[in-house]
């Protein structure tokens, strides 16, 4: 079953914004950069690369995924913060 793709115009540069599902899309969440899974489609401008999260449903999906990934890696994130702060104190 095929799905319709909604093409919009970028509010930054006016170029096309189309849903993209690729690896390497990092979003800041609670002070941590988190890579979105490639299965999640997020509209992105083909001209300037800005993500378009103006659609409520898309923004909600991204937020839910970021929350899940943050919680799943909470121990590792806390360990990294602790090590960083320990190094800062030694300086």
C-alpha positions as CSV (number, residue, x, y, z in Angstrom):
1,X,0.0,0.0,0.0
2,X,1.5,3.3,-1.0
3,X,1.4,6.4,1.1
4,X,0.9,10.0,-0.1
5,X,3.9,12.3,0.6
6,X,3.0,15.8,1.6
7,X,5.5,18.3,0.2
8,X,5.7,21.7,1.8
9,X,7.8,24.8,1.5
10,X,10.6,25.6,4.0
11,X,9.9,28.6,6.2
12,X,13.6,29.4,6.2
13,X,14.6,29.2,2.5
14,X,11.4,28.4,0.6
15,X,12.7,25.1,-0.9
16,X,10.9,21.7,-0.7
17,X,10.4,20.0,2.7
18,X,9.8,16.2,2.4
19,X,9.7,13.4,4.9
20,X,13.2,11.8,5.4
21,X,14.2,8.7,7.2
22,X,18.0,8.5,7.5
23,X,20.6,7.9,10.1
24,X,22.5,10.8,11.6
25,X,19.6,13.1,12.6
26,X,20.6,14.4,16.0
27,X,18.2,16.3,18.3
28,X,19.1,17.9,21.6
29,X,16.9,16.5,24.4
30,X,17.5,17.4,28.0
31,X,21.1,18.5,27.3
32,X,22.0,15.4,25.3
33,X,22.3,14.9,21.6
34,X,20.2,11.8,20.6
35,X,20.2,10.2,17.2
36,X,16.7,9.5,15.9
37,X,16.3,6.0,14.5
38,X,16.2,5.8,10.7
39,X,12.7,4.3,10.7
40,X,11.2,7.6,11.9
41,X,10.2,9.9,9.1
42,X,10.8,13.6,9.9
43,X,10.2,16.4,7.3
44,X,13.5,18.1,6.3
45,X,14.2,20.8,3.8
46,X,16.1,19.6,0.8
47,X,17.7,23.1,0.4
48,X,18.9,24.2,3.8
49,X,18.5,21.0,5.9
50,X,16.2,22.4,8.5
51,X,13.8,20.0,10.2
52,X,10.2,21.0,10.0
53,X,8.4,20.1,13.2
54,X,5.4,22.4,12.7
55,X,3.1,19.4,12.3
56,X,1.8,18.5,15.8
57,X,1.7,14.8,15.2
58,X,5.3,14.7,13.9
59,X,6.5,16.8,16.7
60,X,4.8,14.5,19.2
61,X,6.2,11.4,17.6
62,X,9.7,12.8,17.7
63,X,9.3,13.8,21.4
64,X,8.0,10.4,22.4
65,X,11.0,8.7,20.6
66,X,13.5,11.0,22.2
67,X,12.0,10.4,25.6
68,X,12.1,6.6,25.1
69,X,15.8,6.7,23.9
70,X,16.8,9.0,26.8
71,X,15.2,6.7,29.4
72,X,16.7,3.6,27.8
73,X,20.2,5.1,28.1
74,X,19.7,7.0,31.3
75,X,22.4,5.1,33.2
76,X,25.0,5.7,30.4
77,X,24.1,9.3,30.2
78,X,24.4,9.8,33.9
79,X,27.8,8.1,33.9
80,X,29.0,10.4,31.1
81,X,27.8,13.5,33.0
82,X,29.5,12.2,36.2
83,X,32.8,11.6,34.4
84,X,32.7,15.0,32.7
85,X,32.0,16.8,36.0
86,X,34.8,14.9,37.8
87,X,37.3,16.0,35.1
88,X,36.1,19.6,35.4
89,X,36.8,19.5,39.1
90,X,40.4,18.3,38.5
91,X,41.2,21.3,36.3
